């Protein structure tokens, strides 16, 4: 399983429009074979922060998606801290 997680920082007055611009991409990703979860959301505390979470069944699914995904034309975030994690195990939270 592949997990992509982190955040981006954008100007507070642009954040909601930035998140909204990704709605179509998120919808398409969630419908794509091998996608477990995708979310690009406004942070509930920091008005400049956009949280990014993607969970993919495997690297092959993620790579197929990346080859065909086209993101929206949005301004460049001021800061990006998003990383890929390769998960080898998982189970119930509680």
Phi and psi restraints in degrees (range 20) as a CNS / XPLOR table:
assign (resid 1 and name C) (resid 2 and name N)
       (resid 2 and name CA) (resid 2 and name C) 1.0 -112.2 20.0 2
assign (resid 2 and name N) (resid 2 and name CA)
       (resid 2 and name C) (resid 3 and name N) 1.0 130.8 20.0 2
assign (resid 2 and name C) (resid 3 and name N)
       (resid 3 and name CA) (resid 3 and name C) 1.0 -119.8 20.0 2
assign (resid 3 and name N) (resid 3 and name CA)
       (resid 3 and name C) (resid 4 and name N) 1.0 129.0 20.0 2
assign (resid 3 and name C) (resid 4 and name N)
       (resid 4 and name CA) (resid 4 and name C) 1.0 -116.0 20.0 2
assign (resid 4 and name N) (resid 4 and name CA)
       (resid 4 and name C) (resid 5 and name N) 1.0 122.9 20.0 2
assign (resid 4 and name C) (resid 5 and name N)
       (resid 5 and name CA) (resid 5 and name C) 1.0 -147.7 20.0 2
assign (resid 5 and name N) (resid 5 and name CA)
       (resid 5 and name C) (resid 6 and name N) 1.0 148.1 20.0 2
assign (resid 5 and name C) (resid 6 and name N)
       (resid 6 and name CA) (resid 6 and name C) 1.0 160.0 20.0 2
assign (resid 6 and name N) (resid 6 and name CA)
       (resid 6 and name C) (resid 7 and name N) 1.0 -154.1 20.0 2
assign (resid 6 and name C) (resid 7 and name N)
       (resid 7 and name CA) (resid 7 and name C) 1.0 -151.4 20.0 2
assign (resid 7 and name N) (resid 7 and name CA)
       (resid 7 and name C) (resid 8 and name N) 1.0 162.8 20.0 2
assign (resid 7 and name C) (resid 8 and name N)
       (resid 8 and name CA) (resid 8 and name C) 1.0 -128.2 20.0 2
assign (resid 8 and name N) (resid 8 and name CA)
       (resid 8 and name C) (resid 9 and name N) 1.0 151.8 20.0 2
assign (resid 8 and name C) (resid 9 and name N)
       (resid 9 and name CA) (resid 9 and name C) 1.0 -114.1 20.0 2
assign (resid 9 and name N) (resid 9 and name CA)
       (resid 9 and name C) (resid 10 and name N) 1.0 130.0 20.0 2
assign (resid 9 and name C) (resid 10 and name N)
       (resid 10 and name CA) (resid 10 and name C) 1.0 -131.6 20.0 2
assign (resid 10 and name N) (resid 10 and name CA)
       (resid 10 and name C) (resid 11 and name N) 1.0 167.0 20.0 2
assign (resid 10 and name C) (resid 11 and name N)
       (resid 11 and name CA) (resid 11 and name C) 1.0 -60.5 20.0 2
assign (resid 11 and name N) (resid 11 and name CA)
       (resid 11 and name C) (resid 12 and name N) 1.0 138.0 20.0 2
assign (resid 11 and name C) (resid 12 and name N)
       (resid 12 and name CA) (resid 12 and name C) 1.0 -54.1 20.0 2
assign (resid 12 and name N) (resid 12 and name CA)
       (resid 12 and name C) (resid 13 and name N) 1.0 -40.3 20.0 2
assign (resid 12 and name C) (resid 13 and name N)
       (resid 13 and name CA) (resid 13 and name C) 1.0 -73.5 20.0 2
assign (resid 13 and name N) (resid 13 and name CA)
       (resid 13 and name C) (resid 14 and name N) 1.0 -12.4 20.0 2
assign (resid 13 and name C) (resid 14 and name N)
       (resid 14 and name CA) (resid 14 and name C) 1.0 -103.5 20.0 2
assign (resid 14 and name N) (resid 14 and name CA)
       (resid 14 and name C) (resid 15 and name N) 1.0 -10.0 20.0 2
assign (resid 14 and name C) (resid 15 and name N)
       (resid 15 and name CA) (resid 15 and name C) 1.0 -58.7 20.0 2
assign (resid 15 and name N) (resid 15 and name CA)
       (resid 15 and name C) (resid 16 and name N) 1.0 -48.4 20.0 2
assign (resid 15 and name C) (resid 16 and name N)
       (resid 16 and name CA) (resid 16 and name C) 1.0 -64.5 20.0 2
assign (resid 16 and name N) (resid 16 and name CA)
       (resid 16 and name C) (resid 17 and name N) 1.0 -38.4 20.0 2
assign (resid 16 and name C) (resid 17 and name N)
       (resid 17 and name CA) (resid 17 and name C) 1.0 -67.9 20.0 2
assign (resid 17 and name N) (resid 17 and name CA)
       (resid 17 and name C) (resid 18 and name N) 1.0 -37.4 20.0 2
assign (resid 17 and name C) (resid 18 and name N)
       (resid 18 and name CA) (resid 18 and name C) 1.0 -60.5 20.0 2
assign (resid 18 and name N) (resid 18 and name CA)
       (resid 18 and name C) (resid 19 and name N) 1.0 -49.6 20.0 2
assign (resid 18 and name C) (resid 19 and name N)
       (resid 19 and name CA) (resid 19 and name C) 1.0 -62.2 20.0 2
assign (resid 19 and name N) (resid 19 and name CA)
       (resid 19 and name C) (resid 20 and name N) 1.0 -45.9 20.0 2
assign (resid 19 and name C) (resid 20 and name N)
       (resid 20 and name CA) (resid 20 and name C) 1.0 -60.6 20.0 2
assign (resid 20 and name N) (resid 20 and name CA)
       (resid 20 and name C) (resid 21 and name N) 1.0 -33.0 20.0 2
assign (resid 20 and name C) (resid 21 and name N)
       (resid 21 and name CA) (resid 21 and name C) 1.0 -63.8 20.0 2
assign (resid 21 and name N) (resid 21 and name CA)
       (resid 21 and name C) (resid 22 and name N) 1.0 -22.4 20.0 2
assign (resid 21 and name C) (resid 22 and name N)
       (resid 22 and name CA) (resid 22 and name C) 1.0 -92.3 20.0 2
assign (resid 22 and name N) (resid 22 and name CA)
       (resid 22 and name C) (resid 23 and name N) 1.0 1.0 20.0 2
assign (resid 22 and name C) (resid 23 and name N)
       (resid 23 and name CA) (resid 23 and name C) 1.0 -56.9 20.0 2
assign (resid 23 and name N) (resid 23 and name CA)
       (resid 23 and name C) (resid 24 and name N) 1.0 -46.9 20.0 2
assign (resid 23 and name C) (resid 24 and name N)
       (resid 24 and name CA) (resid 24 and name C) 1.0 -63.0 20.0 2
assign (resid 24 and name N) (resid 24 and name CA)
       (resid 24 and name C) (resid 25 and name N) 1.0 -42.4 20.0 2
assign (resid 24 and name C) (resid 25 and name N)
       (resid 25 and name CA) (resid 25 and name C) 1.0 -62.3 20.0 2
assign (resid 25 and name N) (resid 25 and name CA)
       (resid 25 and name C) (resid 26 and name N) 1.0 -44.4 20.0 2
assign (resid 25 and name C) (resid 26 and name N)
       (resid 26 and name CA) (resid 26 and name C) 1.0 -63.1 20.0 2
assign (resid 26 and name N) (resid 26 and name CA)
       (resid 26 and name C) (resid 27 and name N) 1.0 -43.4 20.0 2
assign (resid 26 and name C) (resid 27 and name N)
       (resid 27 and name CA) (resid 27 and name C) 1.0 -60.6 20.0 2
assign (resid 27 and name N) (resid 27 and name CA)
       (resid 27 and name C) (resid 28 and name N) 1.0 -46.2 20.0 2
assign (resid 27 and name C) (resid 28 and name N)
       (resid 28 and name CA) (resid 28 and name C) 1.0 -64.7 20.0 2
assign (resid 28 and name N) (resid 28 and name CA)
       (resid 28 and name C) (resid 29 and name N) 1.0 -41.1 20.0 2
assign (resid 28 and name C) (resid 29 and name N)
       (resid 29 and name CA) (resid 29 and name C) 1.0 -62.6 20.0 2
assign (resid 29 and name N) (resid 29 and name CA)
       (resid 29 and name C) (resid 30 and name N) 1.0 -44.0 20.0 2
assign (resid 29 and name C) (resid 30 and name N)
       (resid 30 and name CA) (resid 30 and name C) 1.0 -62.9 20.0 2
assign (resid 30 and name N) (resid 30 and name CA)
       (resid 30 and name C) (resid 31 and name N) 1.0 -28.1 20.0 2
assign (resid 30 and name C) (resid 31 and name N)
       (resid 31 and name CA) (resid 31 and name C) 1.0 -85.6 20.0 2
assign (resid 31 and name N) (resid 31 and name CA)
       (resid 31 and name C) (resid 32 and name N) 1.0 -8.5 20.0 2
assign (resid 31 and name C) (resid 32 and name N)
       (resid 32 and name CA) (resid 32 and name C) 1.0 -80.4 20.0 2
assign (resid 32 and name N) (resid 32 and name CA)
       (resid 32 and name C) (resid 33 and name N) 1.0 137.6 20.0 2
assign (resid 32 and name C) (resid 33 and name N)
       (resid 33 and name CA) (resid 33 and name C) 1.0 -60.5 20.0 2
assign (resid 33 and name N) (resid 33 and name CA)
       (resid 33 and name C) (resid 34 and name N) 1.0 128.2 20.0 2
assign (resid 33 and name C) (resid 34 and name N)
       (resid 34 and name CA) (resid 34 and name C) 1.0 100.5 20.0 2
assign (resid 34 and name N) (resid 34 and name CA)
       (resid 34 and name C) (resid 35 and name N) 1.0 -8.1 20.0 2
assign (resid 34 and name C) (resid 35 and name N)
       (resid 35 and name CA) (resid 35 and name C) 1.0 -83.2 20.0 2
assign (resid 35 and name N) (resid 35 and name CA)
       (resid 35 and name C) (resid 36 and name N) 1.0 125.3 20.0 2
assign (resid 35 and name C) (resid 36 and name N)
       (resid 36 and name CA) (resid 36 and name C) 1.0 -93.0 20.0 2
assign (resid 36 and name N) (resid 36 and name CA)
       (resid 36 and name C) (resid 37 and name N) 1.0 -41.9 20.0 2
assign (resid 36 and name C) (resid 37 and name N)
       (resid 37 and name CA) (resid 37 and name C) 1.0 -164.7 20.0 2
assign (resid 37 and name N) (resid 37 and name CA)
       (resid 37 and name C) (resid 38 and name N) 1.0 141.6 20.0 2
assign (resid 37 and name C) (resid 38 and name N)
       (resid 38 and name CA) (resid 38 and name C) 1.0 -142.0 20.0 2
assign (resid 38 and name N) (resid 38 and name CA)
       (resid 38 and name C) (resid 39 and name N) 1.0 135.5 20.0 2
assign (resid 38 and name C) (resid 39 and name N)
       (resid 39 and name CA) (resid 39 and name C) 1.0 -149.7 20.0 2
assign (resid 39 and name N) (resid 39 and name CA)
       (resid 39 and name C) (resid 40 and name N) 1.0 134.5 20.0 2
assign (resid 39 and name C) (resid 40 and name N)
       (resid 40 and name CA) (resid 40 and name C) 1.0 -126.9 20.0 2
assign (resid 40 and name N) (resid 40 and name CA)
       (resid 40 and name C) (resid 41 and name N) 1.0 109.1 20.0 2
assign (resid 40 and name C) (resid 41 and name N)
       (resid 41 and name CA) (resid 41 and name C) 1.0 -134.7 20.0 2
assign (resid 41 and name N) (resid 41 and name CA)
       (resid 41 and name C) (resid 42 and name N) 1.0 156.5 20.0 2
assign (resid 41 and name C) (resid 42 and name N)
       (resid 42 and name CA) (resid 42 and name C) 1.0 -74.9 20.0 2
assign (resid 42 and name N) (resid 42 and name CA)
       (resid 42 and name C) (resid 43 and name N) 1.0 137.1 20.0 2
assign (resid 42 and name C) (resid 43 and name N)
       (resid 43 and name CA) (resid 43 and name C) 1.0 -70.3 20.0 2
assign (resid 43 and name N) (resid 43 and name CA)
       (resid 43 and name C) (resid 44 and name N) 1.0 143.8 20.0 2
assign (resid 43 and name C) (resid 44 and name N)
       (resid 44 and name CA) (resid 44 and name C) 1.0 -80.6 20.0 2
assign (resid 44 and name N) (resid 44 and name CA)
       (resid 44 and name C) (resid 45 and name N) 1.0 -8.6 20.0 2
assign (resid 44 and name C) (resid 45 and name N)
       (resid 45 and name CA) (resid 45 and name C) 1.0 -116.6 20.0 2
assign (resid 45 and name N) (resid 45 and name CA)
       (resid 45 and name C) (resid 46 and name N) 1.0 -48.0 20.0 2
assign (resid 45 and name C) (resid 46 and name N)
       (resid 46 and name CA) (resid 46 and name C) 1.0 -96.8 20.0 2
assign (resid 46 and name N) (resid 46 and name CA)
       (resid 46 and name C) (resid 47 and name N) 1.0 116.8 20.0 2
assign (resid 46 and name C) (resid 47 and name N)
       (resid 47 and name CA) (resid 47 and name C) 1.0 -70.0 20.0 2
assign (resid 47 and name N) (resid 47 and name CA)
       (resid 47 and name C) (resid 48 and name N) 1.0 -6.2 20.0 2
assign (resid 47 and name C) (resid 48 and name N)
       (resid 48 and name CA) (resid 48 and name C) 1.0 -106.6 20.0 2
assign (resid 48 and name N) (resid 48 and name CA)
       (resid 48 and name C) (resid 49 and name N) 1.0 -6.5 20.0 2
assign (resid 48 and name C) (resid 49 and name N)
       (resid 49 and name CA) (resid 49 and name C) 1.0 -96.5 20.0 2
assign (resid 49 and name N) (resid 49 and name CA)
       (resid 49 and name C) (resid 50 and name N) 1.0 135.2 20.0 2
assign (resid 49 and name C) (resid 50 and name N)
       (resid 50 and name CA) (resid 50 and name C) 1.0 -118.7 20.0 2
assign (resid 50 and name N) (resid 50 and name CA)
       (resid 50 and name C) (resid 51 and name N) 1.0 121.3 20.0 2
assign (resid 50 and name C) (resid 51 and name N)
       (resid 51 and name CA) (resid 51 and name C) 1.0 -90.5 20.0 2
assign (resid 51 and name N) (resid 51 and name CA)
       (resid 51 and name C) (resid 52 and name N) 1.0 139.6 20.0 2
assign (resid 51 and name C) (resid 52 and name N)
       (resid 52 and name CA) (resid 52 and name C) 1.0 -124.9 20.0 2
assign (resid 52 and name N) (resid 52 and name CA)
       (resid 52 and name C) (resid 53 and name N) 1.0 126.5 20.0 2
assign (resid 52 and name C) (resid 53 and name N)
       (resid 53 and name CA) (resid 53 and name C) 1.0 -139.3 20.0 2
assign (resid 53 and name N) (resid 53 and name CA)
       (resid 53 and name C) (resid 54 and name N) 1.0 127.4 20.0 2
assign (resid 53 and name C) (resid 54 and name N)
       (resid 54 and name CA) (resid 54 and name C) 1.0 -132.8 20.0 2
assign (resid 54 and name N) (resid 54 and name CA)
       (resid 54 and name C) (resid 55 and name N) 1.0 138.2 20.0 2
assign (resid 54 and name C) (resid 55 and name N)
       (resid 55 and name CA) (resid 55 and name C) 1.0 -129.8 20.0 2
assign (resid 55 and name N) (resid 55 and name CA)
       (resid 55 and name C) (resid 56 and name N) 1.0 123.9 20.0 2
assign (resid 55 and name C) (resid 56 and name N)
       (resid 56 and name CA) (resid 56 and name C) 1.0 -121.5 20.0 2
assign (resid 56 and name N) (resid 56 and name CA)
       (resid 56 and name C) (resid 57 and name N) 1.0 145.0 20.0 2
assign (resid 56 and name C) (resid 57 and name N)
       (resid 57 and name CA) (resid 57 and name C) 1.0 -55.3 20.0 2
assign (resid 57 and name N) (resid 57 and name CA)
       (resid 57 and name C) (resid 58 and name N) 1.0 -42.4 20.0 2
assign (resid 57 and name C) (resid 58 and name N)
       (resid 58 and name CA) (resid 58 and name C) 1.0 -163.1 20.0 2
assign (resid 58 and name N) (resid 58 and name CA)
       (resid 58 and name C) (resid 59 and name N) 1.0 172.4 20.0 2
assign (resid 58 and name C) (resid 59 and name N)
       (resid 59 and name CA) (resid 59 and name C) 1.0 -63.6 20.0 2
assign (resid 59 and name N) (resid 59 and name CA)
       (resid 59 and name C) (resid 60 and name N) 1.0 -33.9 20.0 2
assign (resid 59 and name C) (resid 60 and name N)
       (resid 60 and name CA) (resid 60 and name C) 1.0 -61.6 20.0 2
assign (resid 60 and name N) (resid 60 and name CA)
       (resid 60 and name C) (resid 61 and name N) 1.0 -45.1 20.0 2
assign (resid 60 and name C) (resid 61 and name N)
       (resid 61 and name CA) (resid 61 and name C) 1.0 -63.1 20.0 2
assign (resid 61 and name N) (resid 61 and name CA)
       (resid 61 and name C) (resid 62 and name N) 1.0 -44.6 20.0 2
assign (resid 61 and name C) (resid 62 and name N)
       (resid 62 and name CA) (resid 62 and name C) 1.0 -61.0 20.0 2
assign (resid 62 and name N) (resid 62 and name CA)
       (resid 62 and name C) (resid 63 and name N) 1.0 -45.3 20.0 2
assign (resid 62 and name C) (resid 63 and name N)
       (resid 63 and name CA) (resid 63 and name C) 1.0 -64.6 20.0 2
assign (resid 63 and name N) (resid 63 and name CA)
       (resid 63 and name C) (resid 64 and name N) 1.0 -39.2 20.0 2
assign (resid 63 and name C) (resid 64 and name N)
       (resid 64 and name CA) (resid 64 and name C) 1.0 -62.2 20.0 2
assign (resid 64 and name N) (resid 64 and name CA)
       (resid 64 and name C) (resid 65 and name N) 1.0 -42.5 20.0 2
assign (resid 64 and name C) (resid 65 and name N)
       (resid 65 and name CA) (resid 65 and name C) 1.0 -64.2 20.0 2
assign (resid 65 and name N) (resid 65 and name CA)
       (resid 65 and name C) (resid 66 and name N) 1.0 -46.0 20.0 2
assign (resid 65 and name C) (resid 66 and name N)
       (resid 66 and name CA) (resid 66 and name C) 1.0 -60.9 20.0 2
assign (resid 66 and name N) (resid 66 and name CA)
       (resid 66 and name C) (resid 67 and name N) 1.0 -34.1 20.0 2
assign (resid 66 and name C) (resid 67 and name N)
       (resid 67 and name CA) (resid 67 and name C) 1.0 -67.8 20.0 2
assign (resid 67 and name N) (resid 67 and name CA)
       (resid 67 and name C) (resid 68 and name N) 1.0 -26.7 20.0 2
assign (resid 67 and name C) (resid 68 and name N)
       (resid 68 and name CA) (resid 68 and name C) 1.0 -112.7 20.0 2
assign (resid 68 and name N) (resid 68 and name CA)
       (resid 68 and name C) (resid 69 and name N) 1.0 -10.5 20.0 2
assign (resid 68 and name C) (resid 69 and name N)
       (resid 69 and name CA) (resid 69 and name C) 1.0 -72.0 20.0 2
assign (resid 69 and name N) (resid 69 and name CA)
       (resid 69 and name C) (resid 70 and name N) 1.0 134.7 20.0 2
assign (resid 69 and name C) (resid 70 and name N)
       (resid 70 and name CA) (resid 70 and name C) 1.0 -126.7 20.0 2
assign (resid 70 and name N) (resid 70 and name CA)
       (resid 70 and name C) (resid 71 and name N) 1.0 118.4 20.0 2
assign (resid 70 and name C) (resid 71 and name N)
       (resid 71 and name CA) (resid 71 and name C) 1.0 -82.9 20.0 2
assign (resid 71 and name N) (resid 71 and name CA)
       (resid 71 and name C) (resid 72 and name N) 1.0 167.4 20.0 2
assign (resid 71 and name C) (resid 72 and name N)
       (resid 72 and name CA) (resid 72 and name C) 1.0 -72.0 20.0 2
assign (resid 72 and name N) (resid 72 and name CA)
       (resid 72 and name C) (resid 73 and name N) 1.0 159.9 20.0 2
assign (resid 72 and name C) (resid 73 and name N)
       (resid 73 and name CA) (resid 73 and name C) 1.0 -85.0 20.0 2
assign (resid 73 and name N) (resid 73 and name CA)
       (resid 73 and name C) (resid 74 and name N) 1.0 100.8 20.0 2
assign (resid 73 and name C) (resid 74 and name N)
       (resid 74 and name CA) (resid 74 and name C) 1.0 -128.9 20.0 2
assign (resid 74 and name N) (resid 74 and name CA)
       (resid 74 and name C) (resid 75 and name N) 1.0 161.8 20.0 2
assign (resid 74 and name C) (resid 75 and name N)
       (resid 75 and name CA) (resid 75 and name C) 1.0 -65.0 20.0 2
assign (resid 75 and name N) (resid 75 and name CA)
       (resid 75 and name C) (resid 76 and name N) 1.0 158.6 20.0 2
assign (resid 75 and name C) (resid 76 and name N)
       (resid 76 and name CA) (resid 76 and name C) 1.0 -74.2 20.0 2
assign (resid 76 and name N) (resid 76 and name CA)
       (resid 76 and name C) (resid 77 and name N) 1.0 130.7 20.0 2
assign (resid 76 and name C) (resid 77 and name N)
       (resid 77 and name CA) (resid 77 and name C) 1.0 -62.1 20.0 2
assign (resid 77 and name N) (resid 77 and name CA)
       (resid 77 and name C) (resid 78 and name N) 1.0 153.1 20.0 2
assign (resid 77 and name C) (resid 78 and name N)
       (resid 78 and name CA) (resid 78 and name C) 1.0 -69.8 20.0 2
assign (resid 78 and name N) (resid 78 and name CA)
       (resid 78 and name C) (resid 79 and name N) 1.0 -30.5 20.0 2
assign (resid 78 and name C) (resid 79 and name N)
       (resid 79 and name CA) (resid 79 and name C) 1.0 -149.7 20.0 2
assign (resid 79 and name N) (resid 79 and name CA)
       (resid 79 and name C) (resid 80 and name N) 1.0 137.7 20.0 2
assign (resid 79 and name C) (resid 80 and name N)
       (resid 80 and name CA) (resid 80 and name C) 1.0 -130.1 20.0 2
assign (resid 80 and name N) (resid 80 and name CA)
       (resid 80 and name C) (resid 81 and name N) 1.0 126.6 20.0 2
assign (resid 80 and name C) (resid 81 and name N)
       (resid 81 and name CA) (resid 81 and name C) 1.0 -134.6 20.0 2
assign (resid 81 and name N) (resid 81 and name CA)
       (resid 81 and name C) (resid 82 and name N) 1.0 82.3 20.0 2
assign (resid 81 and name C) (resid 82 and name N)
       (resid 82 and name CA) (resid 82 and name C) 1.0 -127.3 20.0 2
assign (resid 82 and name N) (resid 82 and name CA)
       (resid 82 and name C) (resid 83 and name N) 1.0 130.8 20.0 2
assign (resid 82 and name C) (resid 83 and name N)
       (resid 83 and name CA) (resid 83 and name C) 1.0 -129.3 20.0 2
assign (resid 83 and name N) (resid 83 and name CA)
       (resid 83 and name C) (resid 84 and name N) 1.0 157.8 20.0 2
assign (resid 83 and name C) (resid 84 and name N)
       (resid 84 and name CA) (resid 84 and name C) 1.0 -101.2 20.0 2
assign (resid 84 and name N) (resid 84 and name CA)
       (resid 84 and name C) (resid 85 and name N) 1.0 137.8 20.0 2
assign (resid 84 and name C) (resid 85 and name N)
       (resid 85 and name CA) (resid 85 and name C) 1.0 -127.5 20.0 2
assign (resid 85 and name N) (resid 85 and name CA)
       (resid 85 and name C) (resid 86 and name N) 1.0 134.5 20.0 2
assign (resid 85 and name C) (resid 86 and name N)
       (resid 86 and name CA) (resid 86 and name C) 1.0 -98.7 20.0 2
assign (resid 86 and name N) (resid 86 and name CA)
       (resid 86 and name C) (resid 87 and name N) 1.0 111.6 20.0 2
assign (resid 86 and name C) (resid 87 and name N)
       (resid 87 and name CA) (resid 87 and name C) 1.0 -93.7 20.0 2
assign (resid 87 and name N) (resid 87 and name CA)
       (resid 87 and name C) (resid 88 and name N) 1.0 132.0 20.0 2
assign (resid 87 and name C) (resid 88 and name N)
       (resid 88 and name CA) (resid 88 and name C) 1.0 -109.6 20.0 2
assign (resid 88 and name N) (resid 88 and name CA)
       (resid 88 and name C) (resid 89 and name N) 1.0 -7.2 20.0 2
assign (resid 88 and name C) (resid 89 and name N)
       (resid 89 and name CA) (resid 89 and name C) 1.0 -150.7 20.0 2
assign (resid 89 and name N) (resid 89 and name CA)
       (resid 89 and name C) (resid 90 and name N) 1.0 155.3 20.0 2
assign (resid 89 and name C) (resid 90 and name N)
       (resid 90 and name CA) (resid 90 and name C) 1.0 -164.9 20.0 2
assign (resid 90 and name N) (resid 90 and name CA)
       (resid 90 and name C) (resid 91 and name N) 1.0 170.2 20.0 2
assign (resid 90 and name C) (resid 91 and name N)
       (resid 91 and name CA) (resid 91 and name C) 1.0 -179.6 20.0 2
assign (resid 91 and name N) (resid 91 and name CA)
       (resid 91 and name C) (resid 92 and name N) 1.0 -174.0 20.0 2
assign (resid 91 and name C) (resid 92 and name N)
       (resid 92 and name CA) (resid 92 and name C) 1.0 -58.2 20.0 2
assign (resid 92 and name N) (resid 92 and name CA)
       (resid 92 and name C) (resid 93 and name N) 1.0 143.7 20.0 2
assign (resid 92 and name C) (resid 93 and name N)
       (resid 93 and name CA) (resid 93 and name C) 1.0 -69.0 20.0 2
assign (resid 93 and name N) (resid 93 and name CA)
       (resid 93 and name C) (resid 94 and name N) 1.0 -40.8 20.0 2
